[in-house]
């Protein structure tokens, strides 16, 4: 997944786009509206397979980043705050998370996933009244993350569930977690 978009600020709207590539000495990043109208474009030199560009987005609206290469990455600008009196605020609005945990299996089809089945699952979760899910100790598939974004589900993407306290005497990773976790951020 060679494109990563990080919101740097909202007013003015500014993003950092990192592109991982195995070819070329220059990466071109184009930010466009959903209708395809280009908003801003910039180029960055590729060094060690990575190019980074920071872009200010004039008159920011919901948009998509469209790199010159094949990938298309959707992103949105949000302000997330925690207020002791009002709770979790997303874009200034109090938001109560109503969610549950899901595992990485898809019932009778097993652990295989694809865009269609994950979209079906996300729609059913939303239809049941949830607005959030937690992946129960497994990283979510790209298909499920995309489906959650499409239907409007908040996600707590979890890698595993035994951070530094063992579930059993032979839990493999917890003894390394405290020394290694910052490398994953």
C-alpha positions in Angstrom: 0.0 0.0 0.0 2.4 2.6 -1.3 0.6 5.8 -0.6 0.0 7.3 2.9 -1.8 10.6 3.5 -1.5 12.4 6.8 -3.5 15.5 7.8 -1.1 18.1 9.1 -3.6 20.9 9.7 -7.2 21.7 9.0 -7.1 25.5 8.8 -5.4 25.8 6.4 -6.0 22.3 5.1 -2.5 20.8 4.7 -1.6 17.1 4.1 1.7 15.2 3.8 1.6 12.5 1.1 4.3 9.7 1.3 4.8 7.6 -1.8 6.7 4.3 -1.7 8.0 3.4 -5.1 10.4 0.9 -6.8 10.9 2.9 -9.9 11.6 6.4 -11.1 13.4 9.3 -9.6 10.4 11.6 -9.2 6.9 11.1 -7.8 4.0 13.4 -8.8 1.0 13.8 -6.4 -2.3 15.2 -7.6 -5.1 16.1 -5.3 -8.5 16.1 -7.0 -12.1 16.5 -6.1 -14.3 13.4 -6.4 -15.5 14.6 -9.8 -11.9 14.5 -11.0 -11.2 18.2 -11.0 -7.6 18.8 -10.0 -7.1 21.0 -7.0 -3.3 20.9 -6.4 -0.3 19.1 -7.8 3.3 18.7 -6.7 6.4 16.7 -7.5 9.0 15.3 -5.1 12.3 13.5 -5.6 12.4 9.8 -4.8 15.2 8.9 -2.3 15.6 5.3 -1.1 12.3 4.3 -2.7 10.3 7.1 -0.9 9.0 10.5 -1.9 7.3 13.0 0.5 5.4 16.0 -0.4 3.4 18.5 1.7 0.4 20.2 0.0 -1.9 23.0 1.1 -5.4 22.3 -0.2 -7.2 25.5 -1.1 -10.9 25.7 -0.2 -10.8 22.1 1.2 -13.8 19.9 0.6 -14.0 16.1 0.7 -11.3 15.1 -1.8 -9.2 12.2 -3.0 -5.5 12.0 -3.5 -4.7 10.8 -7.0 -1.0 10.0 -7.5 0.4 9.8 -11.0 0.9 6.1 -10.5 -2.0 3.6 -10.3 -3.1 3.7 -6.6 -6.0 5.8 -5.5 -6.2 6.6 -1.8 -9.3 8.2 -0.2 -8.9 10.4 2.8 -10.8 12.9 4.9 -10.0 15.8 7.1 -11.3 15.5 10.7 -10.7 17.3 14.0 -10.8 14.8 16.9 -10.9 16.2 20.4 -11.7 14.8 23.9 -13.5 17.2 26.1 -14.2 16.2 29.8 -17.7 17.8 29.7 -18.8 16.8 26.2 -16.8 13.6 25.5 -15.4 12.6 22.2 -15.9 15.4 19.6 -15.4 14.8 15.9 -15.4 18.0 13.8 -16.8 19.7 16.9 -19.8 17.3 17.3 -20.2 15.1 20.3 -19.9 11.5 19.1 -20.8 8.4 21.1 -19.2 5.2 19.8 -21.7 2.3 19.6 -19.6 -0.6 18.6 -18.6 -4.2 18.9 -15.7 -6.6 18.2 -15.4 -8.6 15.0 -13.1 -11.4 14.1 -11.3 -12.0 10.9 -13.5 -14.9 9.7 -16.4 -14.7 7.3 -18.5 -17.6 8.5 -18.8 -20.4 6.0 -16.2 -18.9 3.6 -13.5 -18.8 6.3 -10.8 -16.1 6.6 -10.7 -15.2 2.9 -12.0 -11.7 2.2 -12.8 -9.6 -0.7 -14.4 -6.2 -1.4 -18.0 -7.5 -1.9 -18.2 -9.7 1.2 -16.6 -7.1 3.5 -18.9 -4.3 2.1 -21.9 -6.6 2.8 -20.6 -7.2 6.4 -20.0 -3.5 7.0 -23.5 -2.6 5.7 -25.1 -5.1 8.1 -23.1 -3.8 11.0 -24.2 -0.3 10.2 -27.8 -1.5 9.7 -27.7 -3.1 13.1 -27.2 0.4 14.7 -23.4 0.3 15.2 -21.1 3.2 14.2 -17.8 1.6 15.3 -16.0 -1.7 15.3 -12.9 -3.1 16.9 -10.9 -5.8 15.1 -10.6 -8.4 17.8 -6.8 -8.9 18.0 -6.1 -9.1 14.3 -5.2 -6.4 11.7 -8.2 -5.6 9.5 -8.0 -6.4 5.8 -7.7 -3.6 3.3 -11.1 -4.7 1.9 -12.8 -4.3 5.4 -11.1 -0.9 6.0 -12.4 0.3 2.7 -15.9 -1.0 3.4 -16.0 0.7 6.8 -14.9 4.0 5.2 -17.6 3.7 2.6 -20.5 3.0 5.0 -19.2 5.4 7.8 -18.0 3.1 10.6 -15.3 4.2 13.0 -12.5 1.6 13.4 -10.2 0.5 16.1 -7.7 -1.6 14.2 -5.9 -3.9 16.5 -2.9 -6.1 15.8 -3.1 -8.5 18.8 -4.4 -8.6 22.4 -1.5 -9.4 24.6 0.5 -6.2 24.8 2.6 -6.6 27.9 0.6 -8.9 30.2 0.6 -12.6 29.3 -2.6 -14.5 28.6 -0.7 -17.8 29.1 2.9 -18.7 30.0 3.8 -19.2 26.3 2.4 -15.9 24.9 5.1 -15.2 22.3 5.2 -11.5 21.8 4.3 -9.8 25.1 7.9 -10.1 26.4 9.1 -7.9 23.5 6.3 -5.4 23.2 7.6 -2.7 25.5 10.9 -2.5 23.8 9.6 -2.8 20.2 6.2 -1.0 20.0 7.5 2.5 19.2 9.2 1.1 16.0 5.7 0.3 14.7 4.3 3.9 15.1 
